[in-house]
Amino acid sequence: MDRLDSIDLDQDETVALAVGAGGLALLVLGMIAGSRALRLLGLASAATGAGLFVRRKLEVRSEKIAEAEDKIRSELDDLDPVARAQVLADIARSGLSGSGSDS
């Protein structure tokens, strides 16, 4: 039970997971009962839940990116123009040299 208490889900994520889980349950029930309608409904519900979950995760990611950009811009604004240019040049160099290592 401790593991479940440590999971931090907001209400939107919980709803998305519930819709997806309900869809999977309907899909399994439809397979057991041999009902095409239940299978289709289950598949549609599972896909909807997955879509809602991914959408929420992308929203959270966008919020984190915007927050980081604001923080970085604020820090850069505190620097003199020469120091700012040096930092930006260093970031550009490290970004160019690091871009090939991801793949």
C-alpha positions as CSV (number, residue, x, y, z in Angstrom):
1,M,0.0,0.0,0.0
2,D,2.9,2.3,0.6
3,R,3.8,2.3,-3.1
4,L,0.3,3.4,-4.1
5,D,0.5,6.3,-1.6
6,S,3.7,7.5,-3.1
7,I,2.3,7.8,-6.6
8,D,1.6,11.4,-7.4
9,L,-1.3,11.6,-9.9
10,D,-3.4,14.6,-10.4
11,Q,-7.2,14.3,-11.1
12,D,-6.8,14.4,-14.9
13,E,-4.3,11.5,-14.9
14,T,-6.5,9.5,-12.5
15,V,-9.5,9.9,-14.8
16,A,-7.5,8.9,-17.9
17,L,-6.2,5.8,-16.2
18,A,-9.6,4.9,-15.0
19,V,-11.1,5.3,-18.5
20,G,-8.3,3.2,-19.9
21,A,-8.5,0.5,-17.3
22,G,-12.3,0.3,-17.7
23,G,-11.8,0.0,-21.5
24,L,-9.3,-2.9,-21.0
25,A,-11.8,-4.6,-18.6
26,L,-14.5,-4.2,-21.2
27,L,-12.2,-5.5,-23.9
28,V,-11.4,-8.6,-21.9
29,L,-15.0,-9.1,-21.0
30,G,-16.0,-8.8,-24.6
31,M,-13.4,-11.5,-25.5
32,I,-14.6,-13.8,-22.9
33,A,-18.3,-13.3,-23.7
34,G,-17.6,-13.3,-27.5
35,S,-19.3,-9.9,-27.8
36,R,-18.0,-7.8,-30.7
37,A,-19.8,-4.7,-29.3
38,L,-18.1,-5.0,-25.9
39,R,-14.7,-5.5,-27.6
40,L,-15.2,-2.4,-29.7
41,L,-16.4,-0.3,-26.8
42,G,-13.5,-1.6,-24.7
43,L,-11.0,-0.8,-27.4
44,A,-12.4,2.7,-27.9
45,S,-12.4,3.4,-24.2
46,A,-8.8,2.1,-23.7
47,A,-7.6,4.3,-26.7
48,T,-9.5,7.3,-25.2
49,G,-7.9,6.7,-21.8
50,A,-4.4,6.4,-23.4
51,G,-5.0,9.6,-25.4
52,L,-6.1,11.5,-22.3
53,F,-3.1,10.3,-20.4
54,V,-0.6,11.2,-23.1
55,R,-2.3,14.6,-23.5
56,R,-1.9,15.3,-19.8
57,K,1.7,14.2,-19.8
58,L,2.5,16.5,-22.7
59,E,0.8,19.4,-20.9
60,V,2.9,18.8,-17.8
61,R,6.0,18.6,-20.0
62,S,5.1,21.9,-21.7
63,E,4.6,23.6,-18.4
64,K,8.0,22.4,-17.1
65,I,9.6,23.7,-20.3
66,A,8.0,27.1,-20.0
67,E,9.0,27.3,-16.3
68,A,12.6,26.4,-17.2
69,E,12.7,29.0,-20.0
70,D,11.4,31.7,-17.6
71,K,14.0,30.8,-15.0
72,I,16.8,30.7,-17.5
73,R,15.7,34.0,-19.1
74,S,15.6,35.6,-15.6
75,E,19.1,34.4,-14.8
76,L,20.4,35.6,-18.2
77,D,18.8,39.0,-17.7
78,D,20.9,39.5,-14.5
79,L,24.1,39.2,-16.5
80,D,25.9,41.9,-18.3
81,P,25.7,41.7,-22.2
82,V,29.2,40.1,-22.6
83,A,28.6,37.5,-19.9
84,R,25.2,36.7,-21.4
85,A,26.8,36.3,-24.9
86,Q,29.4,34.0,-23.4
87,V,26.8,31.8,-21.7
88,L,24.7,31.6,-24.8
89,A,27.7,30.8,-27.0
90,D,28.7,28.0,-24.6
91,I,25.2,26.6,-24.5
92,A,25.1,26.7,-28.3
93,R,28.5,24.9,-28.6
94,S,27.5,22.2,-26.0
95,G,24.1,21.8,-27.8
96,L,25.8,21.3,-31.2
97,S,28.4,18.8,-29.9
98,G,25.8,16.9,-27.8
99,S,23.2,16.6,-30.5
100,G,24.8,13.6,-32.1
101,S,25.3,11.6,-28.9
102,D,21.5,11.1,-28.3
103,S,21.0,8.7,-31.2
